[in-house]
Amino acid sequence: MADRRRTNPAKRVLALIAGGVLLVVGLALLVLPGPGLLLVLSGLLVLSNQFPSVERYVDPVQDRAMLAAEQSVSSPLRIAGSVLAGLVLVGAGVAWGLLGPRVPLGGWPTGSSLILSGLILLGLLVYSYRRVATRRREQSGDRSRPA
């Protein structure tokens, strides 16, 4: 029986390149502004499809990413801070794009990556808020039912 992960060498190389790029960019974004943990998780998921030894890293990173998402909406102050951070990233991206060579690494390549990071942050914030709100509704509904 042929292993599905070894059937197409080109697909395996493509997964290695795409997963590796996502992983490296995600690791960089852990310290830079952007959705680093999400990209690390994406890279691991892509790599685990072709390389079974990577699968053991997916669950711990996914658990940490979900915990971080839930913590980002745990209080109104954190929500406001996250929204502000997303808006600052978008604004900084526009500024970097418009100012061009007058700022370090200026221009639209840097600006567009900052804008994209801000939009992803805002999208993840909405997703996290909805997820936590749904979980809270389900938990409060479970408590109201007779045992």
C-alpha positions as a Markdown table, in Angstrom:
| # | Residue | x | y | z |
|---|---|---|---|---|
| 1 | Met | 0.0 | 0.0 | 0.0 |
| 2 | Ala | 1.5 | 3.4 | -1.1 |
| 3 | Asp | 1.7 | 6.1 | 1.5 |
| 4 | Arg | -0.3 | 9.2 | 0.3 |
| 5 | Arg | 2.5 | 11.4 | 1.5 |
| 6 | Arg | 5.0 | 9.9 | -0.9 |
| 7 | Thr | 3.0 | 9.7 | -4.1 |
| 8 | Asn | 4.1 | 13.0 | -5.7 |
| 9 | Pro | 7.6 | 14.4 | -5.2 |
| 10 | Ala | 6.7 | 17.7 | -6.7 |
| 11 | Lys | 3.8 | 18.2 | -4.3 |
| 12 | Arg | 6.1 | 17.2 | -1.4 |
| 13 | Val | 8.7 | 19.9 | -2.5 |
| 14 | Leu | 6.0 | 22.5 | -2.9 |
| 15 | Ala | 4.6 | 21.7 | 0.6 |
| 16 | Leu | 8.1 | 22.0 | 2.0 |
| 17 | Ile | 8.7 | 25.4 | 0.4 |
| 18 | Ala | 5.2 | 26.8 | 1.2 |
| 19 | Gly | 5.2 | 25.4 | 4.8 |
| 20 | Gly | 8.8 | 26.5 | 5.4 |
| 21 | Val | 8.0 | 30.1 | 4.2 |
| 22 | Leu | 4.9 | 30.3 | 6.4 |
| 23 | Leu | 6.9 | 29.0 | 9.3 |
| 24 | Val | 9.8 | 31.3 | 8.9 |
| 25 | Val | 7.6 | 34.4 | 8.4 |
| 26 | Gly | 5.4 | 33.4 | 11.4 |
| 27 | Leu | 8.5 | 33.0 | 13.6 |
| 28 | Ala | 9.6 | 36.5 | 12.5 |
| 29 | Leu | 6.1 | 37.9 | 13.2 |
| 30 | Leu | 6.2 | 36.5 | 16.8 |
| 31 | Val | 8.5 | 39.5 | 17.6 |
| 32 | Leu | 7.3 | 41.9 | 14.8 |
| 33 | Pro | 3.8 | 43.2 | 14.5 |
| 34 | Gly | 1.6 | 40.6 | 12.9 |
| 35 | Pro | -0.2 | 37.3 | 13.3 |
| 36 | Gly | 2.9 | 35.2 | 14.0 |
| 37 | Leu | 1.4 | 32.3 | 15.9 |
| 38 | Leu | -1.3 | 31.9 | 13.2 |
| 39 | Leu | 1.3 | 31.7 | 10.5 |
| 40 | Val | 3.5 | 29.3 | 12.5 |
| 41 | Leu | 0.4 | 27.1 | 12.8 |
| 42 | Ser | -0.4 | 27.4 | 9.1 |
| 43 | Gly | 3.1 | 26.4 | 8.2 |
| 44 | Leu | 3.0 | 23.4 | 10.5 |
| 45 | Leu | -0.3 | 22.3 | 9.0 |
| 46 | Val | 1.0 | 22.5 | 5.5 |
| 47 | Leu | 4.2 | 20.7 | 6.4 |
| 48 | Ser | 2.3 | 18.0 | 8.4 |
| 49 | Asn | 0.3 | 17.0 | 5.3 |
| 50 | Gln | 3.5 | 15.7 | 3.7 |
| 51 | Phe | 5.8 | 15.1 | 6.7 |
| 52 | Pro | 4.3 | 13.0 | 9.5 |
| 53 | Ser | 7.0 | 13.9 | 12.0 |
| 54 | Val | 5.7 | 17.5 | 12.1 |
| 55 | Glu | 2.3 | 16.5 | 13.2 |
| 56 | Arg | 3.3 | 16.3 | 16.9 |
| 57 | Tyr | 3.9 | 20.1 | 16.9 |
| 58 | Val | 0.5 | 21.0 | 15.5 |
| 59 | Asp | -1.7 | 20.4 | 18.5 |
| 60 | Pro | 0.4 | 22.4 | 21.1 |
| 61 | Val | 0.7 | 25.4 | 18.7 |
| 62 | Gln | -3.0 | 25.2 | 17.9 |
| 63 | Asp | -3.9 | 25.1 | 21.6 |
| 64 | Arg | -1.6 | 28.1 | 22.3 |
| 65 | Ala | -3.1 | 30.1 | 19.3 |
| 66 | Met | -6.6 | 29.5 | 20.5 |
| 67 | Leu | -5.7 | 30.5 | 24.1 |
| 68 | Ala | -4.1 | 33.7 | 22.8 |
| 69 | Ala | -7.2 | 34.4 | 20.7 |
| 70 | Glu | -9.5 | 33.9 | 23.7 |
| 71 | Gln | -7.3 | 36.1 | 26.0 |
| 72 | Ser | -7.4 | 38.9 | 23.4 |
| 73 | Val | -11.1 | 39.3 | 24.0 |
| 74 | Ser | -11.3 | 38.5 | 27.7 |
| 75 | Ser | -12.0 | 42.1 | 28.8 |
| 76 | Pro | -13.2 | 45.3 | 27.2 |
| 77 | Leu | -9.8 | 46.9 | 27.8 |
| 78 | Arg | -8.0 | 44.1 | 25.9 |
| 79 | Ile | -10.6 | 44.4 | 23.0 |
| 80 | Ala | -10.0 | 48.1 | 22.9 |
| 81 | Gly | -6.2 | 47.6 | 22.9 |
| 82 | Ser | -6.4 | 45.0 | 20.1 |
| 83 | Val | -8.6 | 47.2 | 18.0 |
| 84 | Leu | -6.3 | 50.1 | 18.6 |
| 85 | Ala | -3.2 | 48.0 | 17.6 |
| 86 | Gly | -5.0 | 46.9 | 14.4 |
| 87 | Leu | -5.8 | 50.5 | 13.5 |
| 88 | Val | -2.3 | 51.6 | 14.3 |
| 89 | Leu | -0.9 | 48.9 | 12.0 |
| 90 | Val | -3.2 | 49.9 | 9.2 |
| 91 | Gly | -2.4 | 53.6 | 9.7 |
| 92 | Ala | 1.4 | 52.9 | 9.9 |
| 93 | Gly | 1.1 | 50.9 | 6.7 |
| 94 | Val | -0.6 | 53.8 | 4.9 |
| 95 | Ala | 2.1 | 56.2 | 6.2 |
| 96 | Trp | 4.9 | 53.9 | 5.2 |
| 97 | Gly | 3.5 | 53.6 | 1.8 |
| 98 | Leu | 2.9 | 57.3 | 1.3 |
| 99 | Leu | 6.2 | 58.5 | 2.8 |
| 100 | Gly | 8.3 | 56.0 | 0.7 |
| 101 | Pro | 12.0 | 56.6 | 0.9 |
| 102 | Arg | 11.8 | 59.2 | 3.7 |
| 103 | Val | 11.3 | 56.4 | 6.3 |
| 104 | Pro | 13.4 | 53.3 | 6.9 |
| 105 | Leu | 12.2 | 50.5 | 4.7 |
| 106 | Gly | 9.6 | 52.9 | 3.3 |
| 107 | Gly | 7.4 | 52.2 | 0.4 |
| 108 | Trp | 4.3 | 50.1 | -0.4 |
| 109 | Pro | 5.9 | 46.7 | 0.1 |
| 110 | Thr | 6.4 | 47.4 | 3.8 |
| 111 | Gly | 3.3 | 49.5 | 4.0 |
| 112 | Ser | 1.1 | 46.8 | 2.4 |
| 113 | Ser | 2.4 | 44.2 | 4.8 |
| 114 | Leu | 1.6 | 46.4 | 7.8 |
| 115 | Ile | -1.9 | 47.0 | 6.4 |
| 116 | Leu | -2.4 | 43.3 | 5.8 |
| 117 | Ser | -1.2 | 42.5 | 9.4 |
| 118 | Gly | -3.6 | 45.1 | 10.8 |
| 119 | Leu | -6.5 | 43.7 | 8.8 |
| 120 | Ile | -5.7 | 40.2 | 9.8 |
| 121 | Leu | -5.5 | 41.3 | 13.5 |
| 122 | Leu | -8.9 | 42.9 | 13.3 |
| 123 | Gly | -10.4 | 39.9 | 11.5 |
| 124 | Leu | -9.0 | 37.5 | 14.1 |
| 125 | Leu | -10.3 | 39.8 | 16.8 |
| 126 | Val | -13.9 | 39.5 | 15.4 |
| 127 | Tyr | -13.5 | 35.7 | 15.1 |
| 128 | Ser | -12.2 | 35.4 | 18.6 |
| 129 | Tyr | -15.0 | 37.6 | 20.0 |
| 130 | Arg | -17.6 | 35.5 | 18.3 |
| 131 | Arg | -16.1 | 32.2 | 19.4 |
| 132 | Val | -15.8 | 33.3 | 23.0 |
| 133 | Ala | -19.3 | 34.7 | 23.0 |
| 134 | Thr | -20.7 | 31.5 | 21.5 |
| 135 | Arg | -18.9 | 29.4 | 24.1 |
| 136 | Arg | -20.2 | 31.6 | 26.9 |
| 137 | Arg | -23.8 | 31.3 | 25.7 |
| 138 | Glu | -23.4 | 27.5 | 25.4 |
| 139 | Gln | -22.0 | 27.3 | 29.0 |
| 140 | Ser | -24.7 | 29.5 | 30.5 |
| 141 | Gly | -27.3 | 27.4 | 28.6 |
| 142 | Asp | -25.8 | 24.2 | 30.0 |
| 143 | Arg | -26.0 | 25.5 | 33.6 |
| 144 | Ser | -29.7 | 26.5 | 33.3 |
| 145 | Arg | -30.7 | 22.9 | 32.4 |
| 146 | Pro | -31.8 | 20.6 | 35.2 |
| 147 | Ala | -29.4 | 17.9 | 36.1 |
